[in-house]
Every structure is written in structure tokens, then in C-alpha cells.
Amino acid sequence: MNRRDFLKLGGLLSTALILQFNPLGNLATQPVEVESQGNRYRGTSDGKILISLNQGKTWQLHTNFGMDFSIFGLSTDFRGQVRAELEFAGHSFDLVLAQNGNIWKTASDPR
């Protein structure tokens, strides 16, 4: 096997591995999760936030922001409130889940 054939074969194998595993594509479609006050929250790239009351065994819809939104981050603050990072039309913003667990507010809303 000459060097040229080896490089062709190496390039072919590298391409096959990238297409098979596609680590960046998998990361982009993985849901984000956070746990707060015994509940688990999961955000998806299609604008949904799901909630699990049984440690992730079953999930139900908590909020649907719509297909134009993407949830790319979930976290909790020092009070245990869930914070969501959303993206819409190239802009990002943060929302905080109110203490009642039902209403999302802008992060700067003092109420």
C-alpha cells in the first residue's frame, strides 16, 4: 500500500466515524435537565419543558413555548427556583419559574 492509498483509506475511515457518531449533532439534540424541590425538569430544542415527579421514570408536559423557541439551558438559583435559558430568532433570554411552580417570569421581574 502506498502513501496515497493509505491517506485515502484514512480519510474514508475518519468520515465514516464522524458520520456514525456525530458528537456535535447529538449534543445539539440532547435535552437539558435540572432537579429542584424533588421534581425534575427537562427542556427540549422544540420549545417544551417537561416535568417528572418520579425521578425521570415518566414525563409530562409542563410548558410549551412553541416550535420557534429552543430551551438550551436549565439551572436552579440559590432559592431552588428553576431558571430557563431560551433562544428565539437568534436572541436569548432567561425566565424564572415562580414559587407556585406554574408561571414563568422574566428574570428581572421582582414579583
N, C-alpha and C positions, 0 to 999 in steps of 0.2 A: 504494500500500500504506500503510495507516495504522499507527500505532504498535502497536495491539493485535495486528494480524495479524503484524507483524514480531516481536513478543515470542513469539507462539505458534510461529512458524516457528523462531525461535532456540531455544526450549525443546525443540522436536521434534528439531532437529539435534543439540543437546547430548546429549539422551537417546540418540539413535541412536549417537553416537560413544562414549559411555560403555559402552553395551551391546556394541558391536563390539570395542572394545579392552580394556575391563575390566582396567586395570592392577593393581588390588589383588587381583583374583581370580587373575590369572596369577602374581603374586608368591607367593601362598599355596600354589600347587601346584608351584612350581619346586623341583627337588631342590637340596640344598646339597652342595657338593663341597670336598674338600681333597686335597692331594697330600703324601705322606710316604714317604720312602725308595724312590722310584721307582714307588710304587703310587698309584693314585687311588681315593679313597673317595667314595661318593655316598650321602647319606641322603635318604629319601623321607618323605612325610607319612603313609604307611601302615605305618610302623614297620620298614622294611627298610634295611639298609646293604649296598650293593653295592660290589664291588671290581673295578678294571680293572688288569691287569698290562701293558697295551699302550697307555697314554696315552689311554684312553677309547674306543678302537675297539670293544671288546667288554666286556661287564659280566657278572659272575656274582654270585650271592648270597653275601654274607659272613655276615650275621646277620639273622635275622628276629625282632624283638622282639614282633611281633603287631600286629593292626589297631588296638588300643586305644592304642598309643604313636605319637608323632609325633617324627621327628628334625627339629629346627628349627635346628640349628647343628652344624657340624663345624669343628675347628681343630686345629692342632698346637702342642705346647708347645716349650720350648727344647731338649728332647732329641729332638724329632721324633716323639713319641708322639701318636697321634690321640686327640682328645677329642671326645666326642659330647654334645650337649645334647638331652635327651629331655623330652617332655611326656606326662604320664599323668593323666587325670582332673583337669585344672586345676592340677596340680603339676609342677614341673620339677626335673630333677636332671642331674648330669654323670657320665659314665662315661669311663674311660681304657682304651684298648686296650693290653694287656700287651705286653711286649717280644717274646713269642713270636708275636704277631700273630693270636692265636686267641681269647683270653679277654678279656672286658670286665670291668673292676673299677670299684667306686665311686671317685670322685676322691680320697677321703680314705683309701683302703686303702693302707697303706705297703708291702705286699708286691709 
